[in-house]
Every structure is written in structure tokens, then in C-alpha cells.
Amino acid sequence: MKNEKELLEKNGLSVSGLVLGIVGVCLFWTPFLGQILGSLAIIFGAITRKRQYGVAGLVLGIVNLVLFTIMLVLPLIWVASTI
């Protein structure tokens, strides 16, 4: 019984990481919401990385934060090049 409960908890965390990763990638351009969702997707994905959905959540969380970083850096480069 305990093993089934642990299995369901891990499965729930991996699906949560996947959903947070998908929503986070869709909202990466928002100031805080996308980064919070991406960070949670990375955390949940790292906890359940042995499961298929856990790895997907981890990857989507990383993609989210990379896209946000690019979105921050490109305007700074553009402004610096026009000066």
C-alpha cells in the first residue's frame, strides 16, 4: 500500500512538472509568472527525473529560463549597439 502511494506521488509530481513547464514556456515573456513556473518545473522535474514526464518538465523549465534570458539580453545588446 505504501509503495503505491509513493508511486502515485511521484507520478503526480512528474505530471505537475510537465504542466508547469508547458505553461511556463507559453508565458516566458511575462515578468514573473513564467520564471516562477519554469523554476517549479525544474524543481519537480529534478525530483522525478527518472520518469518520462519528469524529464520533459525539467527540459521545458530549462528552455523557459533560457528563452527569458535571451529576451532580457537581446534588447540590452541592441541598445548598446546603437550608442
Summary of the structure (lengths in Angstrom):
residues: 83
radius of gyration: 15.9
end to end distance: 66.2
largest distance: 66.2
contacts: 282
relative contact order: 0.18
helix: 86%
strand: 0%
